[in-house]
Amino acid sequence: MIAPEELTHILYRLGEEKQPGGVVSPPVYLSSNFSFTTVADFRAAMANEFDLPIYSRGANPTVRLLEQKVAALQGTESALFFSSGSAAIAAAVMAHVKAGDHVILVRYAYSWTWKLLAETLSRFGVSHTEVDGEDATAVMAALQTQTVMLIVESPTSLNFLLQDLRTLIGWAKDNGLTVVCDNSFGSPLNRKPVEFGADLICHSATKYIGGHSDVVAGVVCGSRERMRKIFYGEYMTFGAALQAEQAWLLLRSLRTLPQRMEASARGAREVVQFLKNHPAIASVNWIFDPEHPQRELVADQFDYPIPMFSFRTHTADPDAIMRCCESLSLIRMAVSWGGFESLLLPAIVFARSPHPVNHFRLYVGLEDGASLVADLKHALSALK
Ligand SMILES: *Cc1c(COP(=O)(O)O)cnc(C)c1O
């Protein structure tokens, strides 16, 4: 748990103790490059592009301020921001594998993470095994002599299956593996991956960090040594840098992260309660439900509840499900999550999906619970 005083320091002071001209809102450094008045300074910067601004595909001061804060939230030495979460994950993985290596990936991980392994890295001689992450024995059984990495995502974000991160990360470290943890679902307020020993903690900053559905961004957090390795490799060569304006928007969003998470969790509690008692609903899977079968893992991994869950309707009639979805007026149908707006992702929209047509994911935004319940009540009446 991040202590309230520490949270306050990170969100409202860290890196901002001395701002030019006493500004309260940090400046946006809209400069593609940075000039020098002495050859010695220029030389020093060229020799340490990781720390010193030379060119904004590398270090930009606005982006660096954001990185400093997110690294502090995640409890790591360092962080690197990218222009998307997928760019961040790809860089983190690719910086740590080579041809002939093998990676263990949990099933139902984010689809583009799976594609990175199944369709991109497979062309470069990196193999992988997909395993049921909730079964620790199955994960351990996937170990081969060439295995170098374990990629976890707990819980998976459509069907909410948790992995025993404490056990699995401990095991992976004992076996010399690099552990990549996609912690987008947990938000940077949940610091556990680093406490369990994860090496590289990735977030889609598009989600909770952004919080307003207007920025696409991603971040990798880890040791300074690993961030330097990624910086001089995939970060600079792929050039998926975050722009300073986007970093500024994320800095602004970060200020209200705890309040947003708290308000959304309050709404989620109300909506879950309503759905659990609704006759058209067969099941609700919110991992923060006190009766959840994986509640011990939940308590071990999360300090703060997350306002997203899945549910299933009794009916699997596609027409009724479509009518229901299209009857919503406040809750929107869309991918993604973490913004101010509640979002429904029905499995029926996927051309191919491991989830049945009566499976839905609901992210609860900042709207009041009563309005959301009224919207759902109206939509569910269309199932009859
Ligand atoms: C959205 C998401 C990503 C990808 O992030 P982008 O910012 O969309 O590139 C990765 N992992 C998870 C769990 C996500 O939800």
The ligand as an SDF file (V2000), in Angstrom:
LIG
                    3D

 15 15  0  0  0  0  0  0  0  0999 V2000
   -5.1900   -1.5530  -23.6770 C   0  0  0  0  0  0  0  0  0  0  0  0
   -4.2670   -2.5830  -23.1490 C   0  0  0  0  0  0  0  0  0  0  0  0
   -2.9820   -2.7430  -23.6590 C   0  0  0  0  0  0  0  0  0  0  0  0
   -2.4620   -1.9690  -24.8510 C   0  0  0  0  0  0  0  0  0  0  0  0
   -2.3160   -0.6170  -24.5910 O   0  0  0  0  0  0  0  0  0  0  0  0
   -2.5040    0.5120  -25.7190 P   0  0  0  0  0  0  0  0  0  0  0  0
   -2.2650    1.7640  -24.9810 O   0  0  0  0  0  0  0  0  0  0  0  0
   -3.8840    0.3490  -26.2670 O   0  0  0  0  0  0  0  0  0  0  0  0
   -1.4820    0.2320  -26.7770 O   0  0  0  0  0  0  0  0  0  0  0  0
   -2.1500   -3.6790  -23.0700 C   0  0  0  0  0  0  0  0  0  0  0  0
   -2.5830   -4.4450  -22.0400 N   0  0  0  0  0  0  0  0  0  0  0  0
   -3.8060   -4.3260  -21.5400 C   0  0  0  0  0  0  0  0  0  0  0  0
   -4.2110   -5.1940  -20.3880 C   0  0  0  0  0  0  0  0  0  0  0  0
   -4.6960   -3.4040  -22.0730 C   0  0  0  0  0  0  0  0  0  0  0  0
   -5.9390   -3.3130  -21.5640 O   0  0  0  0  0  0  0  0  0  0  0  0
  1  2  1  0
  2  3  1  0
  2 14  2  0
  3  4  1  0
  3 10  2  0
  4  5  1  0
  5  6  1  0
  6  7  2  0
  6  8  1  0
  6  9  1  0
 10 11  1  0
 11 12  2  0
 12 13  1  0
 12 14  1  0
 14 15  1  0
M  END
$$$$
